[in-house]
Amino acid sequence: MAQELAVSAGVAGQMISTTATLAMLSGLILPSLLKKLDRRQMILGITLLLVLSSLLTSVASNIWLLLGARAH
């Protein structure tokens, strides 16, 4: 991944760590913010966001686009 994005292995590793940290924080915060929404609508919205994120990740040409796509 680092070679394809023309970054060092350390930067690629930090990108993965940043994504995991953001996933943990959103997992802690989002349930309390979204508790009033219908569960089906919430699951559909999150699924659509995941699909969009995956599509953007697949075409990312640089580390910043990849980080933005994975930090949904």
Phi and psi in degrees as a GROMACS rama.xvg file:
@    title "Ramachandran Plot"
@    xaxis  label "Phi"
@    yaxis  label "Psi"
@TYPE xy
-61.5332  -42.8461  ALA-2
-65.6416  -41.408  GLN-3
-64.7589  -31.2693  GLU-4
-97.4896  1.53274  LEU-5
58.6508  45.9894  ALA-6
-130.255  167.252  VAL-7
-75.4859  163.602  SER-8
-62.6075  -33.386  ALA-9
-64.0613  -42.3238  GLY-10
-66.3652  -40.9791  VAL-11
-63.279  -39.3687  ALA-12
-65.2154  -39.7979  GLY-13
-65.3665  -34.5285  GLN-14
-63.0217  -41.5114  MET-15
-67.0774  -41.4305  ILE-16
-64.5759  -39.5026  SER-17
-63.8362  -43.5649  THR-18
-61.192  -43.8785  THR-19
-65.0849  -39.6204  ALA-20
-64.4339  -43.7607  THR-21
-65.0618  -36.6653  LEU-22
-64.7108  -40.9747  ALA-23
-64.326  -46.3949  MET-24
-64.6269  -41.9454  LEU-25
-67.9566  -32.3659  SER-26
-66.2435  -27.7295  GLY-27
-84.0817  -34.8604  LEU-28
-91.3219  -43.5254  ILE-29
-59.7874  -39.9479  LEU-30
-57.3136  -38.9309  PRO-31
-72.8259  -29.9062  SER-32
-78.0859  -28.9592  LEU-33
-106.433  12.2591  LEU-34
-65.1531  -21.1094  LYS-35
-87.9621  -9.42063  LYS-36
-79.5859  153.231  LEU-37
-64.6297  134.293  ASP-38
-60.6683  -39.3287  ARG-39
-63.0922  -43.0366  ARG-40
-64.624  -40.0687  GLN-41
-64.9804  -44.9007  MET-42
-64.6856  -41.6252  ILE-43
-62.2404  -45.2484  LEU-44
-62.0763  -43.9587  GLY-45
-66.5846  -37.6257  ILE-46
-64.7306  -43.7565  THR-47
-63.5784  -38.6525  LEU-48
-63.8912  -39.24  LEU-49
-65.0404  -41.931  LEU-50
-62.8359  -47.2441  VAL-51
-60.1715  -43.2143  LEU-52
-61.8172  -41.7925  SER-53
-65.4801  -40.1565  SER-54
-64.086  -43.9763  LEU-55
-64.68  -38.4966  LEU-56
-62.334  -38.9025  THR-57
-68.5829  -22.776  SER-58
-110.16  8.66734  VAL-59
-61.8809  127.897  ALA-60
-103.486  -8.97527  SER-61
-146.807  169.489  ASN-62
-65.8616  -32.1556  ILE-63
-72.6216  -39.6103  TRP-64
-66.5646  -40.469  LEU-65
-63.298  -44.2795  LEU-66
-64.0912  -42.3955  LEU-67
-63.2951  -39.771  GLY-68
-68.9355  -37.5896  ALA-69
-84.1007  -14.6867  ARG-70
-90.9408  21.4629  ALA-71
